[in-house]
Amino acid sequence: MTSEVTRPDEVALRAKLAALSQEHRDLDNALAALIEAGARDQLQITRLKKRKLQLKDEITKINDQLLPDIIA
């Protein structure tokens, strides 16, 4: 993907990146609290972990758009 990101697009992407990163941190904290509390609901824990991985993929995708590969 070699298309350049325009300034308004960059602002929107950075805002979305911040929101996704915050949700990722929140899920991380929620998972840690559930596990520490000895939650037995493995289905809920698995769903939270899956959502966390989806967020990480979206974050990576946005970072790749904002910081394009430099071909050396």
Wavefront OBJ file of the C-alpha trace (Angstrom):
o trace
v 0.000 0.000 0.000
v 1.822 3.078 -1.242
v -0.947 5.657 -1.010
v -0.150 8.672 1.120
v -2.334 9.614 4.040
v -3.706 13.151 3.821
v -3.669 15.437 6.846
v -7.423 15.111 7.651
v -7.155 11.335 7.236
v -4.127 11.262 9.510
v -5.985 13.172 12.222
v -8.934 10.781 11.963
v -6.658 7.731 12.007
v -4.759 9.010 15.052
v -8.046 9.632 16.894
v -9.252 6.119 16.053
v -5.867 4.717 17.077
v -6.124 6.427 20.466
v -9.645 5.072 21.015
v -8.654 1.529 20.016
v -5.555 1.649 22.210
v -7.639 2.773 25.176
v -10.151 -0.040 24.609
v -7.251 -2.507 24.344
v -5.839 -1.311 27.693
v -9.298 -1.475 29.276
v -9.757 -5.057 28.095
v -6.322 -5.946 29.409
v -7.258 -4.554 32.826
v -10.645 -6.307 32.779
v -9.039 -9.632 31.887
v -6.459 -9.276 34.632
v -9.183 -8.481 37.173
v -11.303 -11.450 36.083
v -8.392 -13.853 36.242
v -7.208 -12.472 39.586
v -10.728 -12.785 41.015
v -10.728 -16.441 39.975
v -13.498 -16.116 37.409
v -14.666 -19.487 36.187
v -16.457 -18.217 33.088
v -13.952 -19.330 30.468
v -16.298 -18.358 27.647
v -16.325 -14.725 28.774
v -12.542 -14.699 29.209
v -12.072 -16.243 25.760
v -14.376 -13.658 24.168
v -12.488 -10.812 25.826
v -9.166 -12.233 24.661
v -10.499 -12.599 21.112
v -11.722 -8.987 21.107
v -8.350 -7.870 22.436
v -6.605 -9.639 19.538
v -8.991 -8.026 17.044
v -8.168 -4.628 18.504
v -4.453 -5.347 18.254
v -4.875 -6.237 14.570
v -6.776 -2.992 13.929
v -4.128 -0.987 15.805
v -1.376 -2.611 13.743
v -3.254 -1.890 10.514
v -3.654 1.799 11.399
v -0.011 2.072 12.470
v 1.007 0.608 9.117
v -1.065 3.260 7.339
v 0.454 6.068 9.394
v 4.034 4.787 9.155
v 4.520 3.358 5.681
v 7.389 0.959 4.999
v 10.589 2.622 3.868
v 12.125 0.674 1.055
v 15.880 0.774 1.464
l 1 2 3 4 5 6 7 8 9 10 11 12 13 14 15 16 17 18 19 20 21 22 23 24 25 26 27 28 29 30 31 32 33 34 35 36 37 38 39 40 41 42 43 44 45 46 47 48 49 50 51 52 53 54 55 56 57 58 59 60 61 62 63 64 65 66 67 68 69 70 71 72
